Amino acid sequence: HLERIAAVARASGARLVLAPMAAAWPADDEAMAAAIAANEGPMSHFWGATRPAVRGLEANNAALAEVARETAAAYCPAALSFPRTGTYFRDLCHLTEEGMEALATALAECIAGGR
């Protein structure tokens, strides 16, 4: 589907920006690791266990990067470099307000910079 989205963007003169999804695993602090572990059971119906979920995100992110290369779309991996702590993440994959602000800033810079 991404290739089709890229084609539609190209045909309309729009610029496509792709951004991978970050995960807070492996956590950079014990509190985040504990929060992820505590939510693993309740979230299993969405994601399954943490490690396989992260592998799925990594595969998705690799596909995004490949499509960006193949279609000359901008690729903004800023969130992948966020510290995997409670400052940026509420849980395995949801950002805090500070994390969302950092992501919005990074995406805006990526869009403005033409990357």
DOMIKE-977980 format. One line per 5 residues: number of its first residue (from 1); their letters; for each residue x, y, z of N, C-alpha, C. Coordinates in pm, 1 decimal, always signed. Example, Ala and Ser with C-alpha at 12.3 -4.5 7.8 and 13.67 -1.06 7.14 Angstrom:
# residues 2
1) AS) +1319.0,-569.0,+780.0,+1230.0,-450.0,+780.0,+1320.0,-330.0,+780.0  +1285.0,-225.0,+708.0,+1367.0,-106.0,+714.0,+1290.0,+3.0,+787.0
***
This chain:
# residues 115
1) HLERI) +80.6,-119.5,+0.0,+0.0,+0.0,+0.0,+85.2,+126.4,+0.0  +201.2,+120.3,+61.2,+286.2,+240.0,+66.0,+332.7,+283.1,-72.1  +362.8,+186.2,-156.6,+404.0,+221.2,-292.2,+291.6,+294.4,-364.7  +170.1,+251.0,-342.0,+55.1,+317.1,-405.0,+36.3,+457.2,-348.9  +50.6,+472.8,-218.4,+40.8,+605.4,-157.5,+148.7,+696.5,-214.6
6) AAVAR) +270.0,+643.6,-228.0,+379.7,+721.7,-284.7,+347.9,+763.4,-427.6  +289.7,+674.5,-505.9,+254.4,+706.6,-644.0,+148.3,+815.9,-650.0  +49.4,+807.9,-564.6,-55.3,+910.1,-560.6,+5.0,+1044.7,-519.4  +93.0,+1041.7,-420.0,+158.3,+1165.8,-376.3,+238.9,+1226.5,-491.0  +316.7,+1144.1,-557.4,+399.5,+1190.0,-669.1,+312.0,+1249.6,-780.3
11) ASGAR) +204.5,+1181.5,-814.3,+115.5,+1227.1,-921.2,+48.9,+1359.9,-887.6  +24.3,+1382.7,-760.6,-42.4,+1507.6,-720.4,+56.6,+1618.0,-686.5  +186.0,+1586.3,-692.0,+287.1,+1686.2,-659.8,+313.2,+1701.5,-511.0  +255.5,+1614.4,-432.1,+276.2,+1619.5,-287.1,+405.8,+1548.9,-249.8  +460.4,+1586.4,-138.6,+582.4,+1523.6,-87.4,+543.9,+1425.3,+21.8
16) LVLAP) +587.8,+1303.0,+8.6,+557.8,+1199.6,+106.9,+668.5,+1194.6,+210.9  +628.9,+1195.8,+338.0,+722.7,+1183.1,+449.0,+684.1,+1058.4,+526.8  +778.3,+966.7,+541.0,+755.6,+843.2,+616.1,+835.9,+847.7,+745.1  +772.5,+805.8,+853.1,+838.0,+806.0,+984.1,+815.6,+671.7,+1051.6  +922.6,+605.2,+1090.9,+907.5,+476.2,+1157.8,+850.0,+492.3,+1297.5
21) MAAAW) +795.7,+385.3,+1347.6,+737.6,+383.9,+1481.6,+842.7,+338.1,+1582.0  +857.6,+414.0,+1686.6,+955.3,+381.2,+1790.1,+892.3,+293.4,+1897.9  +976.0,+221.0,+1966.2,+932.7,+140.7,+2079.7,+1029.4,+164.3,+2195.4  +978.5,+155.3,+2314.2,+1059.4,+178.3,+2434.0,+1125.7,+49.8,+2483.0  +1157.0,-38.4,+2390.9,+1219.9,-164.9,+2428.5,+1341.4,-189.0,+2342.8
26) PADDE) +1454.2,-229.1,+2397.9,+1474.7,-247.4,+2541.5,+1476.7,-112.4,+2612.0  +1414.1,-108.8,+2726.6,+1401.5,+15.4,+2802.6,+1537.3,+63.0,+2851.2  +1550.1,+194.9,+2858.7,+1674.1,+254.7,+2908.5,+1674.0,+275.9,+3058.8  +1562.0,+250.5,+3123.8,+1559.6,+260.4,+3269.8,+1466.7,+153.8,+3327.9  +1486.4,+124.2,+3454.5,+1411.6,+16.6,+3519.1,+1263.0,+47.3,+3528.9
31) AMAAA) +1227.9,+173.8,+3549.1,+1086.4,+210.0,+3561.2,+1011.9,+181.1,+3430.9  +1072.6,+213.7,+3317.4,+1007.8,+187.7,+3188.7,+998.8,+37.5,+3164.7  +1103.3,-36.1,+3196.2,+1100.4,-181.5,+3180.7,+988.0,-241.6,+3264.9  +970.4,-192.0,+3386.8,+864.5,-241.4,+3475.2,+726.4,-205.8,+3419.9  +711.8,-85.4,+3365.0,+582.6,-44.4,+3308.3,+546.4,-131.5,+3188.8
36) IAANE) +643.7,-160.2,+3105.2,+618.6,-245.5,+2988.8,+580.7,-385.9,+3034.6  +653.9,-438.8,+3131.2,+624.3,-573.1,+3182.2,+484.5,-578.3,+3244.2  +446.9,-472.8,+3316.9,+315.9,-470.1,+3382.4,+202.1,-466.3,+3280.6  +226.7,-407.4,+3165.7,+123.0,-395.9,+3062.9,+124.8,-509.6,+2961.7  +222.8,-596.6,+2969.0,+234.4,-701.4,+2868.3,+110.9,-791.2,+2865.2
41) GPMSH) +63.0,-833.1,+2979.0,-56.8,-918.6,+2983.8,-179.9,-850.6,+2928.4  -215.7,-732.4,+2983.2,-335.3,-664.0,+2932.1,-326.0,-626.3,+2784.1  -207.9,-600.7,+2733.8,-192.2,-559.3,+2593.9,-170.0,-677.2,+2499.2  -163.6,-797.6,+2552.8,-131.2,-912.4,+2468.2,-234.4,-935.5,+2358.8  -359.1,-896.9,+2381.3,-460.0,-915.2,+2276.8,-438.5,-819.3,+2159.7
46) FWGAT) -361.0,-712.3,+2180.8,-326.8,-621.3,+2071.7,-194.8,-659.9,+2006.4  -92.1,-675.3,+2091.3,+44.6,-688.3,+2042.1,+104.0,-826.1,+2056.3  +54.5,-903.4,+2150.4,+123.4,-1026.7,+2185.4,+232.3,-992.7,+2286.2  +329.3,-1078.0,+2299.7,+438.5,-1053.8,+2393.6,+527.4,-940.0,+2341.9  +599.4,-877.0,+2432.2,+678.8,-758.8,+2399.7,+780.8,-784.1,+2290.0
51) RPAVR) +863.7,-884.5,+2306.0,+971.6,-905.9,+2208.0,+919.2,-931.9,+2066.1  +819.7,-1018.7,+2048.5,+766.1,-1036.1,+1912.7,+700.1,-907.8,+1859.3  +637.3,-831.3,+1947.4,+576.5,-705.2,+1903.7,+683.7,-610.2,+1851.8  +794.9,-603.1,+1922.4,+904.5,-515.3,+1880.0,+963.1,-565.2,+1748.6  +975.5,-695.1,+1733.5,+1024.5,-748.2,+1605.4,+930.2,-709.7,+1491.2
56) GLEAN) +801.4,-711.0,+1518.0,+704.3,-667.9,+1417.5,+721.1,-521.2,+1382.4  +742.3,-437.6,+1483.8,+767.1,-295.3,+1457.9,+894.6,-276.5,+1376.7  +997.4,-351.6,+1409.9,+1123.7,-341.0,+1336.0,+1105.1,-381.4,+1189.9  +1026.6,-485.4,+1165.0,+1000.6,-527.2,+1027.3,+921.0,-419.5,+953.2  +822.5,-362.8,+1019.8,+744.5,-254.4,+960.6,+834.3,-135.3,+928.4
61) NAALA) +920.3,-100.6,+1022.1,+1010.2,+12.6,+1001.5,+1108.0,-12.7,+887.4  +1155.2,-135.3,+874.1,+1244.6,-169.1,+762.9,+1171.6,-154.5,+629.3  +1044.9,-194.8,+626.3,+965.5,-179.2,+504.0,+945.7,-31.7,+471.4  +920.5,+51.9,+572.1,+907.1,+196.5,+549.7,+1034.8,+254.7,+490.8  +1148.3,+217.3,+547.7,+1276.5,+269.4,+499.3,+1299.8,+226.5,+354.8
66) EVARE) +1265.9,+102.9,+322.7,+1283.9,+53.6,+186.4,+1195.2,+129.9,+88.1  +1069.2,+151.0,+126.0,+979.2,+226.1,+38.7,+1028.9,+369.5,+22.0  +1079.4,+428.5,+128.6,+1133.4,+564.7,+118.2,+1248.5,+569.1,+18.1  +1337.7,+471.2,+25.4,+1449.9,+465.7,-70.1,+1400.3,+445.8,-213.4  +1307.9,+354.2,-230.1,+1260.5,+320.2,-364.7,+1178.2,+430.4,-430.1
71) TAAAY) +1111.6,+511.2,-348.9,+1020.2,+612.0,-403.2,+1070.6,+754.2,-385.2  +1189.1,+769.3,-327.7,+1246.2,+901.0,-298.3,+1160.0,+980.9,-201.3  +1085.5,+911.7,-118.5,+1008.8,+978.4,-13.1,+1104.8,+1022.3,+96.4  +1068.1,+1124.5,+167.7,+1148.0,+1166.5,+282.7,+1132.8,+1061.1,+392.4  +1238.1,+1036.9,+464.9,+1237.2,+938.9,+573.7,+1287.4,+1009.7,+698.3
76) CPAAL) +1205.6,+1010.6,+801.3,+1237.6,+1084.2,+923.7,+1238.6,+988.2,+1042.8  +1354.3,+929.4,+1073.6,+1361.9,+829.6,+1180.2,+1389.3,+887.5,+1318.5  +1358.4,+1013.2,+1340.8,+1394.2,+1081.1,+1465.9,+1349.4,+1005.7,+1591.1  +1228.3,+953.5,+1590.0,+1176.1,+887.5,+1710.3,+1257.3,+765.4,+1750.4  +1327.9,+706.1,+1654.4,+1408.7,+588.6,+1687.1,+1526.0,+623.9,+1777.9
81) SFPRT) +1562.1,+750.5,+1783.1,+1674.6,+791.4,+1868.3,+1629.3,+847.9,+2002.4  +1498.7,+852.6,+2028.4,+1451.2,+902.0,+2157.5,+1498.3,+807.7,+2268.1  +1536.8,+862.8,+2383.2,+1566.8,+775.1,+2497.4,+1443.0,+691.4,+2530.4  +1462.8,+565.9,+2558.6,+1351.9,+474.4,+2588.2,+1322.4,+478.8,+2737.8  +1271.6,+595.9,+2778.6,+1242.1,+622.2,+2919.8,+1101.1,+678.8,+2932.6
86) GTYFR) +1057.6,+694.2,+3056.1,+926.5,+752.1,+3084.7,+913.9,+898.0,+3046.5  +1023.1,+962.9,+3016.4,+1016.0,+1100.9,+2970.2,+949.7,+1106.3,+2832.8  +979.5,+1010.7,+2748.5,+928.6,+1008.5,+2611.3,+816.9,+907.7,+2586.8  +816.0,+798.5,+2662.1,+719.0,+691.6,+2639.1,+633.3,+666.3,+2762.2  +501.2,+642.0,+2738.2,+411.1,+601.3,+2846.8,+417.3,+451.1,+2867.3
91) DLCHL) +444.0,+380.7,+2758.9,+449.0,+235.0,+2761.4,+531.0,+190.2,+2641.7  +508.9,+71.4,+2595.5,+590.0,+16.2,+2487.4,+595.6,+106.8,+2365.2  +484.7,+166.1,+2326.9,+484.5,+238.1,+2198.7,+409.4,+370.5,+2198.4  +354.5,+411.4,+2310.2,+280.1,+537.1,+2314.0,+365.6,+646.9,+2376.8  +371.4,+759.0,+2308.1,+454.0,+869.4,+2354.4,+383.4,+951.8,+2461.3
96) TEEGM) +463.9,+1009.7,+2549.5,+413.5,+1106.2,+2646.8,+393.1,+1239.9,+2575.6  +343.4,+1338.5,+2646.2,+329.9,+1472.5,+2587.5,+466.5,+1523.2,+2540.2  +569.2,+1504.0,+2620.8,+703.5,+1546.9,+2582.3,+752.8,+1469.4,+2459.8  +723.0,+1341.4,+2455.2,+760.2,+1261.2,+2339.7,+688.7,+1306.5,+2213.8  +558.7,+1338.2,+2226.6,+483.9,+1386.5,+2110.1,+537.2,+1521.3,+2062.7
101) EALAT) +572.3,+1607.0,+2155.9,+629.4,+1736.9,+2119.4,+762.0,+1718.5,+2046.3  +845.7,+1629.8,+2096.5,+974.4,+1602.6,+2031.7,+953.5,+1544.0,+1892.3  +856.7,+1455.4,+1878.0,+828.9,+1396.4,+1747.6,+775.4,+1501.6,+1651.2  +683.3,+1584.8,+1697.5,+629.1,+1690.2,+1611.3,+739.2,+1784.1,+1564.5  +828.8,+1820.3,+1654.7,+940.0,+1908.6,+1619.2,+1030.1,+1842.5,+1515.6
106) ALAEC) +1062.6,+1716.6,+1538.6,+1149.9,+1643.7,+1445.7,+1086.2,+1629.4,+1308.3  +957.3,+1598.2,+1305.8,+887.4,+1584.5,+1177.0,+881.3,+1719.0,+1103.5  +853.5,+1825.6,+1177.2,+848.9,+1958.2,+1115.5,+985.4,+1994.4,+1056.6  +1092.6,+1963.6,+1129.0,+1226.3,+1990.6,+1077.9,+1255.7,+1906.5,+954.0  +1212.3,+1782.0,+957.4,+1233.0,+1692.7,+842.6,+1158.1,+1745.6,+720.6
111) IAGGR) +1035.9,+1786.3,+739.5,+955.4,+1839.1,+628.8,+1015.1,+1969.4,+576.5  +1049.3,+2058.5,+666.6,+1105.3,+2188.7,+625.9,+1241.7,+2174.4,+560.8  +1318.4,+2076.1,+607.8,+1453.3,+2057.9,+556.7,+1460.0,+1981.1,+427.1  +1349.6,+1928.7,+384.0,+1348.6,+1856.8,+258.3,+1413.9,+1720.4,+262.5  +1433.4,+1664.7,+381.8,+1495.1,+1532.7,+392.1,+1401.1,+1424.3,+350.9
***
